[in-house]
Amino acid sequence: MNLATPQSLRFVLRYAGQPAGEQRLTLEPMGRGWRVVLEAQVDLPPPRTRHRWESDLDPRGFPRRYVERVEGNGGGVMEVDFSREDGLVVVSQGRDDFAIPYVADLHDPLSLVVAVSRLELEVGGVAQFGLVGGRAYAERLPDQTLTLPWGETPVRVYRLRPGLSLLYFDAEGYPVRLTQKVGDHVFEAELLAVEALQPKSKEKEGQPGRSRRRRRRRRFE
């Protein structure tokens, strides 16, 4: 997955095989590291909700700061600061916050996807990742070929535990499909296109805001 240039990945969401909204994953180089933003509009089940996850990554791909926002159905904001200098991870949610010692490398949900995309495990191999409050395990499953909007695509497959999610990556490391069992059905995100973004000017780098899109570019045609 190319993190050297700004780009946006557009996904369609499905639940139990039915349309359930859309999401966009934005990858931007920011100073010494990257910013990863995932924005989703989920239409099922009602009411409609909007989600935004944002992670600032260091040059090794570990998070420095993570923010999660939900609009609709109660909403809420959670922020996590990973301070290697202070040796603390501080989690804030509403008026509540707590801190835990930062004694080992930790991931957030977005940095975890980036980390799994870089794995080079043999089939059956398992990698362990530290999370705030727990661990995640990624197991390499046999390769598959998926029928995607641009055609037959060979993919690497990883199973994440806990949660029983499946992550499918193409040969370049892009996530082309993500699935998770929710109740009796499967929630799925499938990649539709990759778009180039206009790089931010250096004076604006690191400030909040959206990048202006350049010409749309379909990567798989």
Rosetta blueprint (number, residue, H / E / L):
1 M L
2 N L
3 L L
4 A L
5 T L
6 P L
7 Q E
8 S E
9 L E
10 R E
11 F E
12 V E
13 L E
14 R E
15 Y E
16 A L
17 G L
18 Q E
19 P E
20 A E
21 G E
22 E E
23 Q E
24 R E
25 L E
26 T E
27 L E
28 E E
29 P E
30 M L
31 G L
32 R L
33 G L
34 W E
35 R E
36 V E
37 V E
38 L E
39 E E
40 A E
41 Q E
42 V E
43 D L
44 L L
45 P L
46 P L
47 P L
48 R L
49 T E
50 R E
51 H E
52 R E
53 W E
54 E E
55 S E
56 D E
57 L E
58 D L
59 P L
60 R L
61 G L
62 F L
63 P E
64 R E
65 R E
66 Y E
67 V E
68 E E
69 R E
70 V E
71 E E
72 G L
73 N L
74 G L
75 G L
76 G E
77 V E
78 M E
79 E E
80 V E
81 D E
82 F E
83 S E
84 R L
85 E L
86 D L
87 G L
88 L E
89 V E
90 V E
91 V E
92 S E
93 Q E
94 G L
95 R L
96 D E
97 D E
98 F E
99 A E
100 I E
101 P E
102 Y L
103 V L
104 A L
105 D L
106 L L
107 H E
108 D L
109 P H
110 L H
111 S H
112 L H
113 V H
114 V H
115 A H
116 V H
117 S H
118 R L
119 L L
120 E L
121 L L
122 E L
123 V L
124 G L
125 G L
126 V E
127 A E
128 Q E
129 F E
130 G E
131 L E
132 V L
133 G L
134 G E
135 R E
136 A E
137 Y E
138 A E
139 E E
140 R E
141 L E
142 P E
143 D E
144 Q E
145 T E
146 L E
147 T E
148 L E
149 P L
150 W L
151 G E
152 E E
153 T E
154 P E
155 V E
156 R E
157 V E
158 Y E
159 R E
160 L E
161 R E
162 P L
163 G L
164 L L
165 S E
166 L E
167 L E
168 Y E
169 F E
170 D L
171 A L
172 E L
173 G L
174 Y L
175 P E
176 V E
177 R E
178 L E
179 T E
180 Q E
181 K E
182 V E
183 G L
184 D L
185 H E
186 V E
187 F E
188 E E
189 A E
190 E E
191 L E
192 L E
193 A E
194 V E
195 E E
196 A E
197 L E
198 Q L
199 P L
200 K L
201 S L
202 K L
203 E L
204 K L
205 E L
206 G L
207 Q L
208 P L
209 G L
210 R L
211 S L
212 R L
213 R E
214 R L
215 R L
216 R L
217 R L
218 R L
219 R L
220 F L
221 E L
